[in-house]
Each structure stands twice: as structure tokens, then as C-alpha cells.
């Protein structure tokens, strides 16, 4: 969920739309992967089918194949634009997190630490954007990405950059939705 949201945020920086038709998308994948055999293995179809898409002999794939083709094209589309957007977020811009999730706390005795559903939209500084993108690039699990996001919200939103609630530990669970913006 967090990984997909991070990808969607980076894709918002694209300067051109991805190819619309299945043959155009297939030609793009063949060019990127340098051959029809690699594309066939990636998509789980025959090499001959890939060749037929490239030559416009097949124009409309079945729904599951169309979704796989589009997903693979989106992952490879405009890598330099994607890299610049990540770099800008990680060095100067930061990232905005918009979520509705259950937040609970580990705090001093006598405080209200019951978990409750909260709607939070918060800008996180560049160091948290950098950590999120680095973890995602390293293949971090959903739980690890969630821990980084929870730490960022804990420090910026709940502790107000160290000005209050010094011993507060935030638990970030039951995510209803989460969106990121660069």
C-alpha cells in the first residue's frame, strides 16, 4: 500500500503520458528490455504473441494482460524524470503524507494512549522522503515503509519536532488509505 502510493506520487511528476495502445506499450517494453523474448518472460506470454503486438496484428489484450503491460510500462516510464523527482523530494521539497489510519501511543502513565482513527495530512521534511525512497529502492517490506512513515509522523505531527510529548511512541496501524505527494 505504501509502496504503491510512493510510486503514484513519483508518477505525478511525469512530463508525458505513457503510450495508450497495447501495441505502442509493447513496442516500448521491447525497446527497454532489448528483445521480445525478455518481454514474453516478463509478462508470461509467448514470444510470438509479443511479436504480433509489435506488428499491430493484435490490438486489444485481455484485461489481466492489459493491466500487466500497463504496470510494467509505468514502472519503466521516464526514469530520469522519476529520479529527478525523487532527488528533489529527498533534498529540498520533502513529501506530504495524507492518511486515515489508527494511531495508538506508548506514553507516560495517565495519558490517553487508546488507539483511534485519525485523518492526518502532514508535510514531512526531506530526510523522511529520502529514507522512504531509499528503503523502497532497497526492496523494503510494507512494514518497514510503515515504520519510517510512522516515525516521521511521530516526530513532526505528534512531537512537533521535539517541542512536546518527548517520550511518545506512535503505533501506526489499520491504514484505511494513504497517499503521498511530492
Backbone bond lengths (Angstrom), bond angles and torsions (degrees), N, CA, C in turn:
res aa  C-N    CA-C-N  psi(-1)  N-CA   C-N-CA  omega(-1)  CA-C   N-CA-C  phi
1 X - - - 1.444 - - 1.533 110.16 -
2 X 1.338 117.56 -48.72 1.467 120.28 178.94 1.525 111.00 -68.92
3 X 1.323 117.12 -41.01 1.459 120.53 179.18 1.522 111.85 -61.35
4 X 1.321 116.42 -42.81 1.464 120.17 177.92 1.518 111.17 -64.85
5 X 1.328 116.88 -39.19 1.466 120.41 179.05 1.526 111.52 -66.25
6 X 1.325 116.89 -38.16 1.466 120.16 176.20 1.525 110.60 -64.73
7 X 1.335 116.65 -41.97 1.470 119.93 177.65 1.522 111.05 -62.05
8 X 1.319 116.75 -42.07 1.461 120.74 -179.52 1.529 110.77 -64.82
9 X 1.321 117.34 -37.38 1.461 120.85 178.31 1.527 110.79 -64.29
10 X 1.315 117.05 -42.27 1.461 120.69 179.54 1.528 110.13 -68.59
11 X 1.327 116.92 -36.69 1.463 120.65 179.62 1.524 112.22 -65.91
12 X 1.313 117.42 -21.86 1.461 119.71 177.77 1.533 111.30 -68.34
13 X 1.321 116.84 -13.92 1.467 121.11 178.91 1.529 112.73 -87.92
14 X 1.331 117.38 -5.18 1.461 119.91 -179.09 1.518 110.48 -57.77
15 X 1.329 115.84 141.49 1.458 120.98 179.92 1.525 112.61 -94.68
16 X 1.320 117.07 -17.01 1.458 122.15 177.36 1.525 108.87 -134.58
17 X 1.319 115.59 151.19 1.463 120.50 176.95 1.526 109.82 -74.47
18 X 1.329 115.37 152.22 1.464 119.16 176.19 1.526 108.70 -68.37
19 X 1.340 118.36 159.27 1.463 120.38 177.38 1.528 110.72 -56.50
20 X 1.324 116.59 141.78 1.461 121.12 -174.67 1.526 113.63 -84.62
21 X 1.329 117.29 -46.50 1.463 119.87 -173.33 1.526 110.86 -82.54
22 X 1.323 114.93 154.39 1.460 120.29 178.44 1.530 111.80 -62.75
23 X 1.338 119.72 -42.59 1.477 117.53 177.02 1.533 113.12 -61.22
24 X 1.321 117.33 -40.28 1.474 119.68 178.83 1.528 110.58 -65.74
25 X 1.325 117.23 -40.50 1.464 120.62 177.15 1.525 110.54 -63.37
26 X 1.330 116.31 -41.07 1.459 120.36 -179.82 1.526 110.32 -65.69
27 X 1.341 118.03 -42.22 1.469 120.53 177.06 1.523 110.73 -60.31
28 X 1.341 117.20 -39.35 1.469 120.78 178.09 1.533 110.02 -62.44
29 X 1.334 116.90 -45.83 1.467 119.76 -179.93 1.531 111.30 -63.53
30 X 1.331 117.02 -40.11 1.467 120.14 178.97 1.522 109.54 -62.37
31 X 1.313 117.01 -41.79 1.463 120.62 179.32 1.534 110.63 -65.23
32 X 1.329 117.63 -43.47 1.460 121.24 -178.52 1.529 112.62 -67.71
33 X 1.329 116.59 -40.98 1.466 120.59 -176.16 1.531 112.41 -93.39
34 X 1.341 115.55 0.34 1.466 122.27 174.11 1.530 113.45 60.90
35 X 1.332 116.38 43.87 1.464 118.83 173.85 1.510 113.04 151.38
36 X 1.316 113.97 155.02 1.465 119.65 -178.32 1.525 112.16 -75.92
37 X 1.314 117.38 -28.88 1.469 120.28 -179.09 1.531 110.82 -64.73
38 X 1.317 116.91 -43.45 1.471 120.74 179.60 1.529 111.14 -64.16
39 X 1.334 116.86 -39.43 1.470 120.78 178.63 1.521 110.06 -66.51
40 X 1.322 116.86 -41.67 1.460 121.01 178.93 1.525 111.05 -60.59
41 X 1.317 117.04 -43.45 1.470 120.87 178.44 1.516 110.90 -66.10
42 X 1.324 117.09 -39.54 1.461 121.46 -179.68 1.525 111.51 -63.53
43 X 1.319 116.18 -43.06 1.463 120.61 -175.44 1.527 113.84 -90.98
44 X 1.328 117.25 -11.00 1.463 120.14 179.31 1.522 112.43 75.26
45 X 1.329 117.03 35.05 1.462 122.10 177.52 1.518 108.18 -128.43
46 X 1.330 117.04 173.91 1.463 119.44 -178.59 1.530 110.75 -78.20
47 X 1.326 113.78 157.04 1.463 119.98 178.26 1.520 109.83 -64.88
48 X 1.314 117.45 -35.93 1.464 121.63 179.00 1.529 111.12 -63.62
49 X 1.318 117.23 -37.83 1.471 120.69 177.50 1.521 110.46 -63.59
50 X 1.318 116.98 -42.07 1.464 120.97 177.34 1.527 109.53 -60.62
51 X 1.321 117.00 -45.27 1.459 120.77 179.52 1.529 111.53 -61.01
52 X 1.322 117.35 -37.57 1.466 120.84 178.96 1.526 111.38 -67.67
53 X 1.328 117.37 -35.47 1.476 119.88 175.11 1.531 110.26 -66.21
54 X 1.309 116.56 -43.35 1.460 121.44 -178.37 1.530 110.67 -60.94
55 X 1.332 117.44 -37.27 1.470 121.98 -178.57 1.531 112.53 -87.78
56 X 1.333 117.72 8.44 1.476 122.77 -179.00 1.523 113.19 63.38
57 X 1.314 117.58 25.25 1.467 120.06 175.64 1.523 110.82 -82.02
58 X 1.311 116.75 -26.97 1.473 122.76 172.72 1.516 105.57 -119.09
59 X 1.324 116.38 132.62 1.463 119.28 -176.84 1.520 113.90 -116.87
60 X 1.318 117.44 -26.76 1.466 120.19 -175.70 1.528 110.95 -126.35
61 X 1.315 116.32 107.37 1.471 118.65 178.26 1.533 110.65 -78.61
62 X 1.322 114.87 162.28 1.472 118.54 174.16 1.523 108.18 -65.54
63 X 1.316 116.74 161.93 1.471 122.37 -169.43 1.526 112.88 -58.30
64 X 1.344 117.97 -44.31 1.466 119.51 -177.63 1.527 111.61 -67.02
65 X 1.329 117.22 -38.39 1.462 120.46 177.86 1.525 111.17 -69.29
66 X 1.330 116.83 -39.34 1.474 120.41 177.67 1.519 110.58 -59.97
67 X 1.322 117.14 -40.92 1.469 121.10 179.10 1.527 110.94 -66.00
68 X 1.346 117.31 -41.05 1.471 120.26 178.76 1.520 111.08 -65.46
69 X 1.337 116.49 -42.34 1.473 120.00 179.83 1.518 109.76 -61.87
70 X 1.336 116.90 -48.28 1.469 120.15 -178.91 1.521 111.59 -62.32
71 X 1.329 117.93 -41.32 1.462 121.36 179.22 1.530 111.14 -60.98
72 X 1.339 117.03 -43.75 1.462 120.67 -179.70 1.526 111.60 -67.65
73 X 1.333 117.18 -37.75 1.467 120.13 177.72 1.524 109.52 -65.44
74 X 1.346 117.11 -45.23 1.471 120.52 179.62 1.524 112.18 -59.83
75 X 1.315 117.20 -36.87 1.468 120.38 -179.78 1.521 112.20 -67.49
76 X 1.320 116.95 -25.58 1.467 120.57 -176.40 1.520 113.53 -107.10
77 X 1.316 118.43 -5.93 1.459 122.74 -173.11 1.516 111.23 -72.37
78 X 1.295 117.72 134.03 1.462 127.11 176.83 1.537 113.16 43.50
79 X 1.320 117.21 66.39 1.471 120.10 -177.88 1.530 113.67 -63.17
80 X 1.333 117.70 -32.72 1.467 119.22 -179.86 1.526 111.03 -72.21
81 X 1.332 117.10 -38.83 1.471 120.52 176.72 1.520 109.24 -64.18
82 X 1.327 116.12 -42.56 1.468 121.79 178.13 1.532 110.60 -59.84
83 X 1.325 116.78 -45.20 1.463 121.14 -179.32 1.527 111.20 -65.09
84 X 1.347 117.35 -41.85 1.468 119.98 178.58 1.521 111.25 -64.25
85 X 1.324 118.06 -40.10 1.467 121.11 179.44 1.523 110.73 -64.42
86 X 1.328 116.87 -43.05 1.465 120.14 177.45 1.527 110.76 -63.49
87 X 1.335 116.56 -42.71 1.461 120.78 -179.61 1.518 111.24 -63.25
88 X 1.328 116.96 -42.72 1.469 120.54 179.44 1.522 110.67 -63.70
89 X 1.328 117.40 -42.19 1.467 120.44 179.49 1.524 110.83 -67.13
90 X 1.321 116.58 -36.14 1.463 120.73 -176.61 1.521 113.36 -79.70
91 X 1.331 118.58 -16.94 1.459 119.33 -177.15 1.523 113.61 -112.94
92 X 1.325 117.54 -38.09 1.468 118.18 -174.83 1.514 114.53 -128.19
93 X 1.320 118.14 -40.56 1.464 120.53 -169.33 1.507 115.91 -85.79
94 X 1.295 117.55 -33.15 1.446 119.77 -173.99 1.518 110.72 77.15
95 X 1.323 115.45 -166.94 1.459 121.39 -176.80 1.519 108.56 -142.36
96 X 1.320 116.64 145.19 1.464 121.57 178.38 1.518 107.72 -104.77
97 X 1.313 116.07 129.44 1.456 121.20 178.19 1.526 108.18 -109.02
98 X 1.309 115.89 131.95 1.460 122.61 178.12 1.523 106.00 -125.59
99 X 1.311 117.12 115.79 1.461 119.99 -174.15 1.518 112.13 -146.06
100 X 1.309 114.49 154.68 1.459 121.39 166.60 1.517 104.78 -126.28
101 X 1.311 114.94 115.34 1.455 120.81 -175.35 1.529 109.23 -152.71
102 X 1.300 114.17 172.47 1.466 120.16 177.90 1.530 107.90 -92.87
103 X 1.323 114.72 124.80 1.460 121.21 178.09 1.511 109.18 -115.41
104 X 1.324 116.29 127.07 1.449 122.65 173.97 1.517 107.73 -122.28
105 X 1.317 116.72 166.97 1.458 120.20 -172.96 1.511 110.95 -135.31
106 X 1.316 114.95 150.36 1.450 122.83 167.11 1.524 104.19 -113.52
107 X 1.334 115.92 111.89 1.458 119.75 -173.84 1.519 109.27 -142.05
108 X 1.310 114.31 -175.21 1.464 121.24 -179.63 1.528 110.49 -61.27
109 X 1.344 117.29 152.58 1.465 119.95 177.60 1.533 110.87 -58.95
110 X 1.326 114.50 143.86 1.454 119.39 178.71 1.513 113.77 93.92
111 X 1.329 118.07 -7.57 1.458 120.02 179.20 1.531 109.30 -92.92
112 X 1.292 116.44 164.83 1.460 120.40 178.86 1.515 108.60 -87.79
113 X 1.340 116.32 105.46 1.453 120.07 -177.55 1.526 112.29 -110.81
114 X 1.326 117.84 12.38 1.451 120.50 177.92 1.522 110.20 -66.51
115 X 1.313 114.58 134.24 1.458 118.98 178.83 1.522 110.01 -70.27
116 X 1.329 115.89 139.75 1.459 119.88 175.77 1.519 109.43 -146.93
117 X 1.318 114.24 157.46 1.456 121.20 -179.43 1.519 109.61 -74.01
118 X 1.331 116.56 129.49 1.468 121.55 179.77 1.517 109.14 -131.90
119 X 1.318 114.31 146.01 1.455 122.58 172.78 1.525 106.53 -104.38
120 X 1.334 116.42 117.04 1.463 120.80 -175.32 1.522 109.68 -130.08
121 X 1.319 115.43 131.08 1.456 122.58 169.23 1.516 106.23 -123.10
122 X 1.320 116.46 115.20 1.464 120.52 -172.47 1.521 110.90 -142.47
123 X 1.315 116.46 134.37 1.460 121.64 173.42 1.520 108.39 -80.67
124 X 1.307 115.96 128.90 1.458 121.36 176.55 1.522 108.82 -104.88
125 X 1.325 117.47 142.90 1.473 120.44 -178.75 1.537 111.84 -65.90
126 X 1.331 115.76 164.71 1.469 120.46 -176.06 1.522 115.26 -55.31
127 X 1.325 118.66 -31.79 1.465 118.28 -177.42 1.528 111.64 -64.17
128 X 1.332 118.60 -32.27 1.465 120.32 177.70 1.523 110.66 -74.90
129 X 1.333 117.46 -35.82 1.466 120.67 174.56 1.527 109.65 -61.75
130 X 1.326 116.48 -44.13 1.464 120.90 179.52 1.532 110.55 -61.62
131 X 1.322 116.69 -44.00 1.469 120.23 -179.83 1.526 111.01 -64.25
132 X 1.335 116.90 -42.05 1.461 120.45 179.17 1.532 111.30 -62.75
133 X 1.331 117.19 -47.74 1.470 120.47 -178.84 1.522 111.41 -67.73
134 X 1.326 117.83 -39.32 1.463 120.56 178.05 1.525 111.05 -63.89
135 X 1.324 116.07 -42.87 1.467 120.21 179.20 1.521 110.24 -65.03
136 X 1.323 116.67 -42.18 1.467 119.98 179.43 1.521 110.77 -63.36
137 X 1.330 117.16 -43.18 1.466 121.09 179.32 1.523 111.67 -65.44
138 X 1.332 116.84 -29.66 1.458 121.34 179.59 1.528 112.10 -82.53
139 X 1.349 116.62 -2.06 1.463 119.99 178.47 1.508 114.04 85.05
140 X 1.317 117.26 30.91 1.461 121.27 -179.20 1.528 110.78 -64.51
141 X 1.304 115.03 151.34 1.464 120.70 178.73 1.524 110.06 -76.29
142 X 1.302 115.04 167.69 1.464 121.47 177.50 1.533 110.49 -58.67
143 X 1.321 116.10 -39.33 1.461 121.24 -179.56 1.534 111.22 -64.71
144 X 1.306 117.90 -38.44 1.457 121.27 179.07 1.525 111.06 -68.75
145 X 1.336 117.10 -41.38 1.463 120.40 175.93 1.519 110.76 -63.45
146 X 1.328 116.43 -39.81 1.463 121.13 178.20 1.525 110.92 -62.96
147 X 1.333 116.75 -38.50 1.469 120.62 179.58 1.535 110.92 -64.75
148 X 1.328 117.20 -39.90 1.472 120.43 178.66 1.524 110.31 -66.52
149 X 1.331 116.76 -44.05 1.471 120.33 178.51 1.525 110.44 -63.32
150 X 1.326 117.02 -41.36 1.469 120.73 179.08 1.525 110.69 -63.71
151 X 1.321 117.01 -40.24 1.460 120.12 178.20 1.531 111.32 -63.50
152 X 1.334 115.98 -41.22 1.467 119.90 178.04 1.516 111.69 -63.63
153 X 1.329 117.37 -45.47 1.471 120.63 178.43 1.519 110.98 -65.61
154 X 1.323 115.72 -38.73 1.468 119.86 178.44 1.522 110.68 -59.29
155 X 1.309 116.66 -47.29 1.462 120.85 -175.68 1.531 112.15 -72.94
156 X 1.318 117.96 -44.05 1.459 121.31 -173.15 1.522 112.31 -86.75
157 X 1.326 117.74 -47.11 1.460 120.75 -174.34 1.528 112.21 -84.90
158 X 1.311 117.28 -52.08 1.458 120.15 -172.81 1.526 112.96 -83.86
159 X 1.319 118.40 -40.12 1.470 120.59 -179.48 1.522 112.52 -92.46
160 X 1.310 118.00 -9.11 1.462 123.40 179.71 1.525 110.68 52.91
161 X 1.325 115.20 53.72 1.473 123.94 178.58 1.532 112.86 56.61
162 X 1.306 116.24 37.02 1.462 120.95 176.27 1.513 115.09 88.29
163 X 1.326 118.83 5.80 1.463 121.11 -179.06 1.523 113.41 -85.42
164 X 1.327 116.99 -14.32 1.463 119.06 179.19 1.521 109.68 -153.49
165 X 1.305 116.97 165.62 1.466 124.99 175.12 1.531 112.27 50.66
166 X 1.307 116.29 57.92 1.460 122.12 -172.87 1.529 113.90 -59.15
167 X 1.317 119.12 -39.55 1.462 120.69 -175.44 1.513 114.22 -94.37
168 X 1.296 118.18 11.63 1.458 122.82 -173.80 1.532 111.63 -74.27
169 X 1.312 115.94 129.81 1.463 122.71 173.32 1.525 107.36 -117.61
170 X 1.332 116.98 127.28 1.461 122.07 -174.70 1.521 110.66 -100.37
171 X 1.340 115.40 136.81 1.457 122.23 173.37 1.521 107.65 -108.31
172 X 1.316 117.15 124.39 1.462 124.87 -174.01 1.529 107.60 -111.31
173 X 1.344 117.59 100.23 1.463 121.01 -174.64 1.527 110.94 -133.51
174 X 1.304 115.87 175.64 1.474 123.88 175.48 1.525 112.04 45.07
175 X 1.300 117.01 59.37 1.461 121.31 -178.71 1.526 109.04 -71.76
176 X 1.323 115.64 120.61 1.456 121.47 175.59 1.524 108.64 -79.49
177 X 1.317 117.39 -49.57 1.462 122.53 172.39 1.515 108.20 -154.89
178 X 1.332 114.35 158.80 1.466 120.20 176.11 1.532 107.81 -150.12
179 X 1.309 115.83 133.09 1.459 123.32 177.95 1.508 109.26 -132.13
180 X 1.322 115.87 144.47 1.453 121.90 175.26 1.516 108.95 -117.62
181 X 1.321 116.72 148.79 1.466 123.29 172.80 1.507 108.33 -133.50
182 X 1.313 115.10 143.29 1.468 119.36 177.15 1.507 110.29 -89.92
